[in-house]
Amino acid sequence: MHVLQPKHILLKQEEAKKLLEKLNVSKSQLPKIKKSDPALPKEAKVGDIVKIMRKNEKGEEVPYYRVVIP
C-alpha cells in the first residue's frame, strides 16, 4: 500500500447489513470497485462492501463505501 493511498477496510457481514439499513440502500445502489483493484484487501470477494477512509479538504477522515464487482 502506498503512503498516499486511502485505507481500504473490508466490512464484516453484520457491519455491511447495518450500513445498508442505516443508509436505506441496497448493495446495487452503492458505488462499485473492481475485484482486480490493487488497493483492495486480498481476502475481498465479489459482493463484499469495502470502507475507504479518505481525507476531506479539512484533513478529517471520512468513510466512503464501495461494493466489490467482478
N, C-alpha and C positions, 0 to 999 in steps of 0.2 A: 504494500500500500504506500502510495506517495504521500508526502507531508501535506500537500495542498488538497488531497482527495478527502471529501467528507466521509465520516464514519458510516458504514452500512451495517445495520443490525437486523438479524433475522428474527421476526416475531414468532413466538410460540403460538400454537393453535388457539389457546384460550385468549391470549392477548389480541390476536387477529380478530377473533369473534367479537370481543368487547369494543375494539376500534370500529369495526363495521357498524355495530349497533349505535355507538356514540355519534358517528358521522352520518348515520342513517343512509348508507350507500351499500351497494353490492361490490364484490371483487371486480366485476366487469366495468364498474364506473371509475375505478382507481386508475391513475396513470400507469403505464407499463414500463418494464425494464426487461431486456433480453437476458435469457439464461447464459448467453455467451459473454455478457458484460464482465470484464476482468475485475471490477470493483466488488462484485457480489461475493458473499461468503461461499466457500467451497461446498458446503452442505445444502445450499439453496436448491429447491426443486421447483418445477413449474407449478404455479398456483400459490406459492408461498408469498407472504407480504413482508417487504423489507422497509425498515425505518431508516431514512437517510438524515443525518444530523448536519445541516448546513448553517453557516453563519449569515445573519442578515446584515443590513447596512450599519446597524448599531454594534455589531460584533457579538450579538446574542445567538446562541444555538437554537435553531428552530427545526422541528421534525417535519419531514416530507415522507410520504408513503408511496410505494410502488408495488405492483403485483408482478411476479416473475412469469414471463411467457416464453414459449419455445424459441 
